[in-house]
Amino acid sequence: MALQNRFENARSFVDYSNLQAVSRVSATYRRLLRREVVDICLLIFIADVVTGVQTPIFPLYATSLGASLGLLGVITAVLGLTRLLSALPVGILSDRLDRKTVLVGGMVLFALSFICYAIAPSAAWLSAGRVLQAVAMVATFPLGIAYIGDVVDPRDRGAAIGVYTAAMGSGFAVGPLIGSWASANAGYPAAYLAGALLAIAGALFGALRLVRKKAGSGEVSLGPALINVRALRALAQEPAMLMACVANIAMTLSMTGAIFTYFPVYARGVGISTVMIGSLFAWRSIASATGRIPMGPLSARLPVYWTLTVVLGVEAAIDLAISRTTSPAVLTGLLVLEGIGFGIFLVSGQLAVAAAAGQGNRGAAVGMFWMAGSVGELFGPIALGVIAESIGLIAVFQTVAGAVMFGAVVVAALGAVAAYRLRRLAGQDSRQGGLVDVAAGDDANRRAVAAEPFQAGRH
């Protein structure tokens, strides 16, 4: 009897403790544990493993084939140019067809690009693989965000994107280890062939597991035929969308131009081995992935422009610090911090874009966001290649630090304009008897955006 009383007391404590907040979070993640969400996260994990295979070794492979630092920048810019040209059309294509077809096609293109890398006879031939890889990236990573927006309820979208981006980061932690180990033991071509096999496996997985999601016929899309120029112009004039695009340009300049293109060459120059370079990128990705899941729910409570401004400021400081050290331990710490910052940026920026579009034009909106990042990926590496060739690698990181800090200032200004317009619109709605909660600020706007189909150009 005494034992039963103790059990009843314990059960009463469990039943009536203040666990509502924990319960809501647990319920959110339980709703996400279904086929559609798990399968897209697994696919994007494989895609980022493939991308990670080539990240730490590509600059070293290119220079081993005779590429100068300037040519390395040009080859990297090919990736940005192709993404710039293909991002919006691929997004619109997914709106008019279905996400699954484009996602599976992207994995096939990954395999073809890695085969091109493996058989390249000279550095210039790497550009062909770069073109295919760029289209593959556009057809997988941003389209996965659009797929999440299609299959997840608006109330769970922030948490879902946090899980999705964590899967990306986890894959990118595995890929560099595979690429650096394979290249050190069997050569660079073998590493790329291993990546091609992984990509083929991902394509088969996507073809068997993903569900077909096509844009709803009742929702507004960015193109009655291919593209609605008027709607795109309206979209580009929204301060919130401009803010996200500027932030993506600045972050891509740092990540692609400084970290992914010239950091491996810089690290090799100070005596760090290929395997160790792969390990540095793996630690960066682990740290980034760890912070992405909790960042999903938190991003719904933090003003987006504050978050993006702070992340860009920290990114600029990291670029500057890299130029002033040769210590492997310090470089590891800096890459870990950079990875955490990128994870925060990725969740916040892509959540804002996903929430700002209806099912019918979500692919195009995400494509526009990635297209903006491709601007930094196009012009940045070319300019940085000239700087590296004429002044040196240290100047590359210093230049990027200044450019990213300027981007942070622009993002803060555009964010302030967007917030002012939001408060003004909220005030007008409240005077008209609307239900907009002015005190909720960005959070209220984000919930309202996610709860109903988004008109083209309204972000």
Residue pairs with C-beta under 8 A, 6 or more apart in sequence:
25 297
28 155
28 156
28 159
28 297
29 159
29 163
31 153
31 156
32 152
32 156
32 159
32 160
32 163
35 209
35 211
36 151
36 152
36 211
37 148
37 151
37 152
37 160
37 163
37 164
39 205
39 209
39 210
40 103
40 144
40 147
40 148
40 151
40 164
40 210
41 163
41 164
41 167
42 167
42 205
42 209
43 103
43 107
43 140
43 144
43 202
43 205
43 206
43 209
43 210
44 140
44 141
44 144
44 164
44 167
44 168
44 171
45 167
45 168
45 170
45 171
46 107
46 171
46 198
46 199
46 201
46 202
46 205
47 106
47 107
47 110
47 140
47 141
47 144
47 168
47 171
47 199
47 202
48 141
48 167
48 168
48 169
48 170
48 171
48 172
48 175
49 171
49 172
49 174
49 175
49 178
49 198
50 107
50 110
50 114
50 171
50 175
50 195
50 198
50 199
50 202
51 110
51 137
51 171
51 172
51 175
52 171
52 172
52 173
52 174
52 175
52 176
52 178
52 179
52 281
52 285
53 114
53 175
53 176
53 178
53 179
53 182
53 191
53 192
53 194
53 195
53 198
54 114
54 117
54 133
54 175
54 179
54 191
54 192
54 195
55 172
55 175
55 176
55 179
55 260
55 281
56 176
56 179
56 180
56 264
56 274
56 277
56 278
56 280
56 281
57 179
57 180
57 183
57 188
57 191
57 264
57 274
57 278
58 117
58 126
58 260
58 264
59 72
59 260
59 261
59 262
59 264
59 265
60 183
60 188
60 264
60 265
60 268
60 274
60 277
61 117
61 126
61 183
61 188
62 71
62 72
62 75
62 123
62 126
63 69
63 72
63 123
63 265
64 188
65 120
65 122
65 123
65 126
66 122
66 123
67 75
67 123
67 126
68 389
69 262
69 265
69 385
69 388
69 389
69 393
70 385
70 386
70 388
70 389
71 123
71 124
71 385
72 261
72 262
72 265
72 381
72 385
73 257
73 261
73 381
73 382
73 383
73 384
73 385
73 386
73 388
74 381
74 382
74 385
75 123
75 124
75 126
75 127
75 130
76 130
76 256
76 257
76 260
76 261
76 377
76 381
76 385
77 377
77 378
77 379
77 380
77 381
77 382
78 127
78 130
78 131
78 134
79 130
79 131
79 133
79 134
79 256
79 377
80 134
80 252
80 256
80 374
80 375
80 376
80 377
80 378
80 379
80 380
80 381
81 134
81 374
81 378
82 130
82 131
82 134
82 135
83 134
83 135
83 137
83 138
83 370
83 371
83 373
83 374
83 377
83 378
84 371
84 374
84 375
84 377
84 378
86 134
86 135
86 138
87 138
87 142
87 367
87 368
87 370
87 371
87 374
88 227
88 364
88 367
88 368
88 371
89 226
89 227
89 367
90 102
90 135
90 138
90 139
90 143
90 363
90 367
91 138
91 142
91 143
91 146
91 363
91 364
91 365
91 366
91 367
91 368
91 370
92 221
92 222
92 223
92 226
92 227
92 363
92 364
92 367
93 102
93 363
94 101
94 102
94 139
94 143
94 146
94 363
95 215
95 221
95 222
95 223
95 360
95 361
95 362
95 363
95 364
96 215
96 221
96 223
97 214
98 212
98 213
98 214
99 143
99 146
99 147
99 150
99 210
99 212
99 213
99 363
100 147
100 206
100 207
100 210
100 211
100 212
100 213
101 212
102 139
102 143
103 139
103 140
103 143
103 144
103 147
103 206
103 210
104 203
104 206
104 207
104 210
105 139
106 135
106 136
106 137
106 138
106 139
106 140
106 143
107 136
107 140
107 199
107 200
107 202
107 203
107 206
108 136
108 199
108 200
108 203
109 132
109 133
109 135
109 136
109 139
110 132
110 133
110 136
110 140
110 195
110 196
110 199
110 202
111 196
111 197
111 199
111 200
111 203
112 132
112 196
113 129
113 130
113 131
113 132
113 133
113 136
114 129
114 133
114 192
114 193
114 195
114 196
114 199
115 129
115 192
115 193
115 196
116 125
116 126
116 128
116 129
116 132
117 126
117 129
117 189
117 192
118 188
118 189
118 190
118 192
118 193
118 196
119 189
120 126
120 128
120 129
136 199
138 367
138 370
141 168
141 370
142 350
142 363
142 366
142 367
142 369
142 370
143 363
143 366
144 164
145 161
145 164
145 350
145 353
145 354
145 366
146 354
146 362
146 363
146 366
147 210
147 213
148 157
148 160
148 161
148 164
148 354
149 157
149 354
149 355
149 357
149 359
149 362
150 213
150 359
150 362
151 211
151 213
152 160
154 355
154 447
154 450
154 451
155 450
157 351
157 354
157 355
157 450
158 296
158 297
158 299
158 300
158 347
158 351
159 293
159 296
159 297
160 296
161 296
161 347
161 350
161 351
161 354
162 292
162 293
162 294
162 295
162 296
162 297
162 299
162 347
163 292
163 293
163 296
165 289
165 292
165 296
165 343
165 346
165 347
165 350
166 289
166 290
166 292
166 293
166 343
167 289
168 289
168 292
168 346
169 285
169 286
169 288
169 289
169 290
169 292
169 339
169 343
170 285
170 286
170 289
171 285
172 281
172 285
172 288
172 289
173 282
173 283
173 285
173 286
173 289
174 282
175 195
176 277
176 278
176 279
176 281
176 282
176 285
177 278
177 279
177 282
178 191
178 194
178 195
179 191
179 194
179 195
179 278
180 191
180 274
180 275
180 277
180 278
180 279
181 275
181 278
182 190
182 191
182 194
183 190
183 191
183 274
184 273
184 274
184 275
215 221
215 359
215 360
215 361
215 363
216 358
216 359
216 360
218 360
218 453
219 358
219 359
219 360
219 361
219 453
220 231
220 358
220 360
220 361
220 453
220 454
220 455
220 456
221 228
221 360
221 361
221 364
221 456
222 228
222 231
222 232
222 235
222 361
222 364
222 365
222 456
223 231
223 364
228 456
231 361
231 456
231 457
232 368
233 457
234 456
234 457
234 458
235 241
235 365
235 368
235 456
235 457
235 459
236 242
236 368
237 457
238 418
238 457
238 458
238 459
239 414
239 415
239 417
239 418
239 421
240 304
240 352
240 356
240 414
240 415
240 418
240 459
241 353
241 356
241 368
241 459
242 414
243 304
243 305
243 308
243 411
243 414
243 415
243 418
244 304
244 308
244 349
244 352
244 353
244 369
244 372
245 368
245 369
245 372
245 373
246 372
246 407
246 410
246 411
246 414
247 308
247 312
247 345
247 349
247 407
247 411
248 349
248 369
248 370
248 372
248 373
248 376
249 372
249 373
249 375
249 376
249 407
250 312
250 315
250 376
250 403
250 404
250 406
250 407
250 408
250 411
251 311
251 312
251 315
251 342
251 345
251 373
251 376
251 404
251 407
252 373
252 374
252 375
252 376
252 377
252 380
253 376
253 377
253 380
253 400
253 403
253 404
253 407
254 315
254 316
254 319
254 400
254 404
255 338
255 342
256 376
256 377
256 380
256 381
257 376
257 377
257 380
257 381
257 384
257 396
257 400
258 319
258 322
258 384
258 396
258 397
258 400
259 335
259 338
261 381
261 384
262 384
262 388
262 393
262 396
262 397
263 322
263 335
264 277
265 393
266 322
266 393
266 397
267 276
267 277
267 280
267 331
268 274
268 277
269 393
270 326
271 326
272 280
272 328
272 331
276 328
280 328
280 331
280 332
280 335
281 335
283 332
283 335
283 336
283 339
284 335
284 336
284 338
284 339
285 339
286 339
287 336
287 337
287 339
287 340
287 343
288 339
288 340
288 342
288 343
289 343
290 340
290 343
291 340
291 343
291 344
292 343
292 344
292 346
292 347
295 343
295 344
295 347
295 348
296 347
296 351
299 307
299 347
299 348
299 351
300 351
300 443
300 446
300 447
301 443
302 348
302 442
303 415
303 419
303 441
303 442
304 348
304 349
304 352
304 415
304 442
305 411
305 412
305 414
305 415
305 416
305 418
305 419
306 415
307 344
307 345
307 348
308 345
308 348
308 349
308 408
308 411
308 415
309 408
309 411
309 412
309 415
311 341
311 342
311 344
311 345
311 348
312 345
312 404
312 405
312 407
312 408
312 411
313 405
313 408
314 337
314 341
315 338
315 341
315 342
315 404
316 400
316 401
316 402
316 404
316 405
316 408
317 401
318 334
318 337
318 338
318 341
319 397
319 398
319 400
319 401
319 404
320 397
320 398
320 401
321 330
321 334
322 331
322 334
322 397
323 394
323 395
323 396
323 397
323 398
323 401
325 331
325 334
349 369
350 366
350 369
351 446
352 446
353 365
353 366
353 369
354 362
354 365
354 366
355 446
355 449
355 450
356 365
356 449
356 454
356 458
356 459
357 364
357 365
357 366
357 454
357 459
358 453
358 454
358 455
359 453
360 453
361 454
361 456
365 459
380 400
380 403
383 399
384 396
384 399
384 400
387 395
387 396
387 399
388 395
388 396
419 441
419 442
422 441
422 442
422 445
423 438
423 441
425 436
426 436
426 437
426 438
426 444
426 445
427 438
429 435
429 436
430 436
430 438
436 444
436 448
437 444
438 444
440 447
